[in-house]
């Protein structure tokens, strides 16, 4: 299922912050009587500021490894779950068309920048 927008965001519905951050925060709050942010940081092997920013909503796009460390410290293992059946034939056609549009837009942007520099 294609999403609205450019080729770079085809399969990910971009929002202000990663929804996984909210899921991690909820999991942490269930354990909050046991852990403090600083203790989670120590157990996870993360910097205290990283954990504070992540749980406080300041970090918008944390690295996957950060999530994995934090979840492991909470005793949670993430597993991929198939949520929809993809029709790869139609997806490829759509993706190729969007990628072609994406490349054309980039070329147009580069050409406009090149023309501005010439003036």
Secondary structure, DSSP 8 states (H G I E B T S, - for coil): ---SS-GGGSSS---SS-HHHHHHHHHHHHTTTT--HHHHHHHHT--HHHHHHHHHT--SS--HHHHHHHHHHTT--------S---HHHHHHHHHHHHHHHHHHHHHHHHHHHHHHH-
